[in-house]
Amino acid sequence: MAKIEYKTVKTVTNVLLFVNGIKEASYGELAEIELEDGRVVNGQVLSTNEEVTVLQVFGETSGMDTERTKVRFSGSTFKLQTGPELIGRVLDGMGKPRDGGVPVYSDQKRDINGSPINPYAREEPSEFIQTGISSIDCMNTLVRGQKLPIFSGSGLPHNKLAAQIVRQAKIPSKKENFYVVFGGIGINSEDANFFMDEFKKSGAMERTIAFINLAAEPSMERLILPRLALTAAEYLAFEKDAHVIVILVDMTNYCEALREISAAREEVPGRRGYPGYMYTDLASIFERAGKLKGKPGSITQMPMLTMPSDDITHPIPDLTGYITEGQIVMSRQLDKNGIYPPIDLLLSLSRLMNQGVGKDSTREDHKNLSDQLYAAYAKGKQVRSLTEIVGEDALSESDRKYLRFSDEFEKKFINQDFSENRKIEETLDLGWELLSILDKSDMKRIKPEFLEKYGKWKQA
């Protein structure tokens, strides 16, 4: 049956189309927009009422003639064709091939908006994921089914960190299907090539599905891309019983596209011009992480965002922090000092860490050790600040040890090579070695039996 064509376009902006006289359009429904020169671009219904239907346009609208433009509604929402053929593929922000391969054809189609997970059906995250990065594995442990964002700043090496996590992440306690879904949101060509080269060189591409929207491509695709990525992840996790880690770079570009639509609709702006519903919109993405009772598969999210002007109180990181289970914050000062990855451990937090560490997950001394390292590093940084005022000669012997510890901790523990993949046992042993700089009597956060079993003082 032929689709009805509407020629009642009232207004067009750079991202939105306003069509009159549409009575049966549904929220999220896809549409084809045929321009006067025969070109066809896709659109999606944002809102509809008796008077006007608003569509967001995934394509170029400049020069559009409202009188000659035709709109056809598909009667269905955006769906992703899923199947094992997705694995190893690189797709664009609309789910079309970017790697030169054939389109993915499948009988299985999943609505990209997903379905909310019943809280009662959720299983509490508990299993440790090893990233090979000491600052994360020991101090801000990532747990299977968690959502743990990375807050960065412009120019900091968050792309390197994302590539390293994709290459190294695994569950050491189990040998099972482990996949990565990568979403590049509004990234430039240089960054896209970097990620693809790293994935291919390391062999990670064989277990990766990549969706990439470039900065020069329609910004509206940035609203679709994370939902495409999570739909692919849900297929792998809940139909193929795999564990999936989803890396989304950069959620700030997603929020900018959201603000662009809000401005075009002339909505009352919220904080710094972002729409008031940005919190619930972000939650609809982040809350798709987790585990289901009775299902072996799971989805873990590590979204990355750049904080405008390095401001952690900016609406994007601020709202993200309310939804997610902690954050990993990157430090510009550590980056200037040549430390990679420049993770600020005193600002970082993994709220589910306690559920993924211990005797049956990592090692029995893990939590005590990380608490002591955190306390010692915090004191060492305080001493460093004091030294800038009074000079090192005025410090006590104990303060000098803490100053030395903080320096060594940054150089040997936080700092590691981009290609270095540390096992959790190596990380914990390194932590004990660094604590031996301090007096054994200062180890107030560690059980005596762990001091005797793992401490390096006993060889003295």
C-alpha positions in Angstrom: 0.0 0.0 0.0 1.4 3.4 -1.0 2.3 5.7 1.8 0.5 9.0 2.2 2.5 12.0 1.2 2.1 15.3 3.0 2.9 18.6 1.5 1.9 20.7 4.4 5.3 21.7 5.7 4.8 25.0 7.6 8.3 25.9 8.8 11.8 24.6 8.7 14.8 25.4 10.9 18.3 24.0 10.6 17.3 20.9 12.6 13.5 20.8 12.8 10.6 20.5 10.4 7.0 21.7 11.4 4.2 19.9 9.5 0.5 20.8 9.7 -2.5 18.5 9.5 -1.0 15.2 10.7 -3.4 13.4 12.9 -2.0 9.9 13.3 1.8 10.4 13.7 3.3 8.9 16.8 6.2 10.0 19.0 9.5 8.5 17.8 8.0 7.5 14.4 10.4 7.6 11.4 9.6 9.7 8.3 11.1 10.2 4.9 11.5 13.8 3.8 11.7 14.2 0.0 13.2 17.6 -1.1 12.4 19.4 -4.3 15.6 18.1 -6.0 14.6 14.5 -5.3 17.0 13.9 -2.4 15.6 12.0 0.6 16.6 12.6 4.2 15.3 10.8 7.3 13.4 12.4 10.2 11.8 11.4 13.4 8.7 12.7 15.2 9.6 14.7 18.3 6.1 15.9 19.2 2.7 15.9 17.7 -0.7 17.4 18.4 -3.8 18.3 16.4 -2.2 21.4 14.9 1.4 20.6 14.1 3.8 17.7 14.1 7.5 18.4 14.8 10.2 16.3 13.2 13.9 16.3 13.9 15.8 16.0 10.6 18.8 13.7 10.2 20.4 15.5 7.2 20.9 18.8 5.4 17.9 21.2 5.4 19.5 24.3 3.9 17.6 25.6 0.9 14.6 23.4 1.6 11.5 24.7 -0.2 8.6 24.2 2.2 6.0 24.2 -0.6 7.6 21.4 -2.6 8.9 19.2 0.2 7.0 16.0 0.8 6.8 14.0 4.0 6.0 10.3 4.3 5.5 8.6 7.7 6.7 5.0 8.1 4.4 3.9 10.8 7.3 2.5 12.9 10.0 3.7 15.2 13.7 3.5 14.6 14.9 -0.1 14.8 18.3 -1.7 14.5 18.8 -4.9 12.7 20.7 -7.1 15.1 22.6 -10.4 14.6 26.1 -11.8 14.9 27.0 -10.0 11.7 27.3 -6.8 13.7 30.4 -8.0 15.5 33.5 -6.5 14.0 31.6 -3.9 12.0 31.9 -0.1 11.9 28.6 1.7 11.4 27.6 5.4 11.2 25.1 7.3 13.4 22.2 5.8 11.6 23.4 2.2 11.7 24.6 2.2 8.1 28.0 0.7 7.2 30.9 3.0 7.4 33.5 0.3 6.8 32.7 -0.4 3.2 30.9 -3.6 4.0 27.4 -4.7 3.1 24.5 -3.6 5.2 23.4 -5.8 8.1 20.3 -7.7 7.2 18.4 -9.7 9.8 15.0 -10.9 10.8 15.7 -9.5 14.3 14.9 -5.8 14.7 15.1 -4.1 18.0 13.6 -0.7 18.9 16.5 1.5 19.7 14.7 3.2 22.6 14.7 -0.1 24.5 12.5 -1.0 27.4 12.9 0.2 31.0 14.3 -2.5 33.2 12.0 -3.3 36.1 14.1 -2.5 39.2 12.9 -5.8 40.8 14.3 -7.7 37.8 17.8 -6.1 38.3 20.6 -8.1 39.8 23.1 -6.3 42.0 26.4 -5.7 40.2 29.2 -7.7 42.0 31.9 -9.0 39.6 35.3 -7.3 39.1 36.3 -6.1 35.7 40.0 -5.8 35.1 41.1 -2.9 32.9 44.8 -3.4 33.5 45.0 0.3 34.7 46.0 0.5 38.4 44.2 3.8 39.1 40.9 2.1 38.1 41.4 -1.5 39.2 42.8 -0.8 42.7 41.3 2.6 43.6 38.1 2.9 41.6 37.2 -0.6 40.8 34.8 -1.2 37.9 32.1 -3.8 38.6 30.2 -5.8 36.0 26.8 -4.1 35.3 28.0 -0.7 36.6 27.8 2.7 35.0 31.1 4.6 35.7 31.7 7.7 33.6 35.0 9.4 32.9 35.1 13.2 33.3 37.9 14.8 31.3 38.9 18.2 29.9 39.6 19.4 26.4 43.0 18.2 25.2 43.4 15.5 27.9 44.1 12.0 26.8 40.7 10.5 27.4 40.7 9.0 23.9 43.9 7.1 24.7 42.3 5.9 28.0 39.1 4.7 26.2 41.2 2.8 23.6 43.3 1.2 26.3 40.2 0.1 28.2 38.7 -1.4 25.0 41.9 -3.3 24.4 42.5 -4.6 27.9 39.2 -5.0 29.7 38.3 -8.5 30.8 36.7 -10.5 33.6 39.7 -12.5 35.0 37.6 -14.9 37.0 35.7 -16.2 34.0 36.3 -17.2 30.4 33.2 -16.2 28.6 31.9 -14.0 25.7 33.2 -10.5 26.3 32.4 -7.8 23.8 32.9 -4.0 23.5 30.4 -1.6 21.9 32.1 1.7 21.1 30.1 4.9 20.3 32.0 7.9 18.9 29.6 10.9 19.2 30.6 13.9 17.2 34.3 13.1 17.1 36.7 14.4 14.5 38.2 12.3 11.7 41.6 12.2 13.4 40.1 10.7 16.6 38.0 8.2 14.6 41.0 7.0 12.7 43.0 6.7 16.0 40.3 4.5 17.6 39.9 2.3 14.5 43.7 1.9 14.1 44.1 0.9 17.8 41.2 -1.6 17.7 42.6 -3.3 14.6 46.3 -3.3 15.8 45.4 -4.9 19.1 42.9 -7.4 17.7 40.1 -5.8 19.8 38.1 -5.2 16.6 37.2 -8.9 16.4 35.0 -8.4 19.6 33.9 -4.8 19.0 30.9 -3.2 17.4 31.7 0.5 16.6 29.2 3.3 15.8 30.8 6.6 14.7 29.3 10.0 14.0 31.8 12.5 12.8 31.8 16.2 13.8 31.1 17.2 10.2 28.0 15.0 10.0 24.4 15.9 11.1 24.3 16.7 14.8 20.9 15.1 15.1 22.6 11.7 14.5 24.3 12.2 17.9 20.9 11.7 19.6 20.4 8.4 17.9 23.9 6.9 18.2 24.1 6.1 21.9 20.7 4.3 21.6 22.0 2.3 18.6 25.0 1.3 20.6 23.0 0.2 23.6 20.5 -1.7 21.5 23.4 -3.7 20.0 24.8 -4.2 23.5 21.4 -5.5 24.8 21.2 -8.0 21.9 24.7 -9.4 22.9 24.0 -9.3 26.6 20.5 -10.6 26.9 20.2 -12.8 23.8 23.7 -14.1 23.5 24.5 -14.1 27.2 27.6 -12.1 26.8 29.2 -9.4 29.0 29.3 -6.1 27.1 31.2 -2.9 28.0 29.9 0.2 26.3 32.2 3.1 25.8 30.5 6.4 24.7 32.8 9.3 23.6 31.8 12.2 24.0 28.5 12.7 25.8 29.1 16.4 25.9 28.5 16.4 22.1 25.3 14.5 22.7 24.1 17.2 25.2 25.0 20.0 22.8 22.8 18.4 20.2 20.0 18.1 22.8 20.4 21.8 23.5 20.3 22.6 19.8 16.9 20.9 19.4 15.6 22.6 22.5 16.6 26.0 21.2 15.0 25.3 17.8 11.8 24.4 19.5 12.0 27.7 21.4 11.6 25.9 24.8 12.3 27.7 28.0 16.0 27.0 28.7 17.3 25.5 32.0 20.8 25.9 33.4 23.2 27.4 30.8 20.7 26.9 28.1 20.3 23.2 28.3 16.8 21.8 28.4 15.2 21.1 31.8 14.6 17.5 30.7 18.3 16.7 30.1 18.4 14.8 33.4 15.7 12.3 32.4 17.1 12.1 28.8 20.5 11.2 30.1 19.0 8.7 32.6 17.2 7.0 29.7 20.7 6.2 28.3 22.7 5.4 31.5 19.9 3.3 33.1 20.2 0.8 30.3 23.3 -0.6 32.0 23.0 -3.5 34.4 22.3 -7.2 34.9 19.0 -9.1 34.9 18.1 -11.8 37.3 18.3 -15.2 35.7 20.4 -13.9 32.8 24.2 -14.5 32.6 24.8 -11.5 30.3 25.3 -7.9 31.5 26.0 -4.3 30.2 28.6 -2.1 31.8 28.8 1.5 30.7 31.9 3.8 30.7 30.6 7.0 29.1 33.2 9.8 28.7 32.5 13.5 28.7 34.6 16.6 28.4 33.9 19.2 31.1 33.6 22.7 29.5 36.3 24.9 31.0 37.2 21.9 33.3 34.2 22.8 35.4 32.9 19.7 37.3 29.9 21.7 38.4 28.8 22.3 34.8 25.3 20.8 34.2 26.6 17.9 32.0 29.0 16.3 34.6 26.8 17.5 37.5 23.7 15.7 36.2 25.7 12.7 35.0 27.1 12.2 38.5 23.6 12.1 40.0 22.6 9.2 37.7 25.7 7.1 37.6 27.6 5.1 40.3 30.6 7.3 40.7 33.1 9.0 38.3 36.7 8.9 37.2 38.1 12.4 36.9 41.1 13.3 34.8 43.6 15.9 36.1 45.2 18.6 33.9 48.0 19.1 36.5 49.0 15.4 36.3 48.9 15.6 32.6 51.2 18.6 32.6 53.6 16.6 34.9 53.7 13.8 32.2 51.6 11.3 34.2 49.5 8.9 32.1 46.7 8.2 32.7 46.2 11.5 34.6 43.5 10.3 36.9 42.8 12.5 39.9 42.2 9.8 42.6 41.1 12.3 45.2 38.1 13.4 43.1 37.3 10.0 41.7 35.0 7.4 43.2 33.4 4.1 42.4 30.3 3.6 44.5 30.1 -0.1 43.8 33.8 -0.9 44.5 33.0 -2.7 47.7 30.8 -5.2 45.9 33.5 -6.2 43.4 36.6 -6.6 45.6 37.7 -9.0 48.3 38.8 -12.6 48.7 36.7 -14.2 46.1 37.0 -11.4 43.5 40.4 -9.7 43.6 42.3 -10.4 46.9 41.5 -10.2 50.5 43.7 -7.2 51.2 42.4 -5.1 48.3 39.9 -2.8 50.2 42.3 -2.2 53.2 45.2 -1.5 50.9 43.2 1.0 48.7 41.9 2.8 51.7 45.4 3.2 53.1 46.8 4.3 49.7 44.1 6.9 49.4 44.7 8.3 52.9 48.5 8.3 52.5 48.3 10.0 49.1 45.8 12.7 50.4 48.2 13.5 53.3 51.2 13.5 50.9 49.4 16.1 48.7 48.7 18.2 51.8 52.4 18.1 52.7 53.3 19.1 49.1 51.0 22.2 49.4 52.6 23.0 52.8 56.1 22.7 51.3 55.3 25.4 48.7 54.8 27.8 51.7 57.5 26.8 54.3 60.0 24.8 52.2 61.0 21.2 52.5 63.7 22.0 55.2 60.9 22.9 57.7 59.2 19.5 57.4 59.4 16.8 60.0 60.9 13.4 59.1 57.4 11.9 58.9 56.2 14.6 56.5 59.2 14.0 54.3 58.2 10.4 54.0 54.7 11.3 53.0 56.0 13.8 50.4 58.2 11.1 48.9 55.4 8.7 49.0 53.1 11.0 47.0 55.8 11.6 44.4 56.5 7.9 44.0 52.8 7.0 44.0 52.2 9.3 41.0 55.3 8.2 39.1 55.0 4.4 39.7 51.4 3.6 40.5 49.2 6.2 38.7 51.7 6.5 35.8 51.9 3.6 33.5 52.6 3.1 29.8 49.7 3.1 27.3 50.6 -0.5 26.3 51.1 -1.7 29.9 48.4 -4.1 31.1 48.8 -4.8 34.8 47.2 -7.8 36.4 45.3 -6.9 39.7 47.9 -8.9 41.7 50.7 -6.8 40.2 48.8 -3.6 41.0 48.2 -4.7 44.6 51.9 -5.8 45.1 53.0 -2.4 43.8 50.8 -0.6 46.3 52.3 -2.6 49.2 55.8 -1.7 47.9 55.0 2.0 47.9 53.5 1.9 51.4 56.8 0.5 52.7 58.2 4.1 52.2 56.1 5.0 55.3 56.3 3.8 58.8 54.6 0.6 59.6 53.0 2.2 62.6 51.1 4.6 60.3 49.2 1.8 58.7 46.0 2.4 60.6 43.5 1.3 57.9 45.0 -2.2 57.3 44.3 -5.3 59.4 47.3 -6.6 61.3 47.1 -10.0 59.6 47.3 -8.3 56.2 50.3 -6.2 57.3 52.2 -9.4 58.2 51.1 -11.4 55.2 51.6 -8.8 52.4 53.6 -5.9 53.9 57.1 -5.3 52.7 58.4 -4.2 56.1 58.9 -7.8 57.2 62.0 -8.2 54.9 63.7 -5.3 56.6 
